Amino acid sequence: MMRVLLIARQEFVKFVTRRGFLFTLIGVPMWIALAVIVPEKLSAPADRHLSFAVVDRSNQALPVIAGALARRAAKDNDDLRLVPPPDALVNAPPDRFGVRARPFLNEKSGTLDAVVVIPKDFDASHPAQFWSAKDSPRLRDFVQAELTTVLRLRALHKLDDAHAQAALDVEAQLSQHAPPQTGGGITAEETSVGISVGMAILLLIVALMNSMALLQGVIEEKSTRMIEVLLSCATPWEIVGGKIMGVVAVALFTILIWVSAAVFLGSLFAGQAAGALITGILYALSDPTLLPLIVLYFLCGLLIYGAIFLSIGSMCASLADAQAYLGPSMMIIMLPNLFLSAILKTPDGTLAIAASYFPIYTPYIMLLRIGSHPPAIEIATTALLAVVVTVFLVWQAGGIFARHALATEKPPKLASLFRRAQNT
């Protein structure tokens, strides 16, 4: 075990002292920040119109509001726009309406400035609800004025002349509502999804970055005969264990640096918003199952990718030989990203579930899904599958390294590799 730790320390020091590691450590966060900030800054100015939807369960107010907007438009005052309410809000139960409405009312990505819910028994004592994530007094005053007109028109139809004047004094009431918020305006469920998806992206970045460095390091050691020195001091399995352990340590160190820098810069420049976001993340991680599962899938993903690239490096005598394997390998590894939007949109859909049981994709796909709380049976089976595949691939990587560490001939063909894997 001591030799494994020594080799892991050597790999760790070798990776973190390279110029490329420092460039990646700084360059990747800058690239992500530019990808988020630049489009937002360079995008066209937001539409100044206020868009709102009306969920009219009384079947009386919507025609009045639409008629008032038509009269405003005829006077070249079309600053308010009435749009059809989304189906998710029309059929939303009262106790879940705020959660359903929040994506549509998001200040940055939402499509609506407000949603007006008019109850079936709407009157002066049963007010309509005005849902909005921002301060829109102009829109709120317009809606309240038109709902007041609705009540007065209803009174004229129901009452005789003696009581009409008193009934017309009624004024509609609007109860102000905002979507539920946790941790800087983000719900706990959204925070869980964001954490898991963020870890999936980090897995892909650090795993490929460090696994490529591992492949290059193995080929360099073979070309400089350093591998012979290592084999004289340790067994092939100890070398493989140390190298993969070193890759995992570098990946965790990289994530620690990025997270620490993000927390520091956030507290320095974002102030209370960063504190609220951190509080929301810690609240989401307090779930007793979320954090252990994220760690399990993340480590399995690191080990799987590390074993694949270590095997390629062990079989190749030069980087030119490795190119024949790297192209197909990268295409296979990156394949799930073609369906990324579909998986994130419907994490419980058939595509997401099927991809979760494809062995080398299991850790990555489950990190994308785990924040959406898939069924317990899926979590148990995919976790077991991830562990089994990880052990199998690391074992195969050790066998390939033992057979090809000192070889200088051309790498074997894929067919022969499959036959050897079946015989082990």
Secondary structure, 3 states (H helix, E strand, C coil): CHHHHHHHHHHHHHHHCCHHHHHHHHHHHHHHHHHHHHHHHHCCCCCCCEEEEEEECCCCHHHHHHHHHHHHHHCCCCCEEEECCCHHHHCCCHHHHHHHHHHHHCCCCCCCCEEEEECCCCECCECEEEECCCCCHHHHHHHHHHHHHHHHHHHHHHCCHHHHHHHCCCCCCEEEECCCCCCCCCCHHHHHHHHHHHHHHHHHHHHHHHHHHHHHHHHHHHHCCHHHHHHHHCCHHHHHHHHHHHHHHHHHHHHHHHHHHHHHHHHHHHCHHHHHHHHHHHHHHCCCCHHHHHHHHHHHHHHHHHHHHHHHHHHCCCHHHHHHHHHHHHHHHHHHHHHHHHHHHCCCCHHHHHHHCCHHHHHHHHHHHHHHCCCHHHHHHHHHHHHHHHHHHHHHHHHHHHHHCCCCCCCCCHHHHHHHHHHC
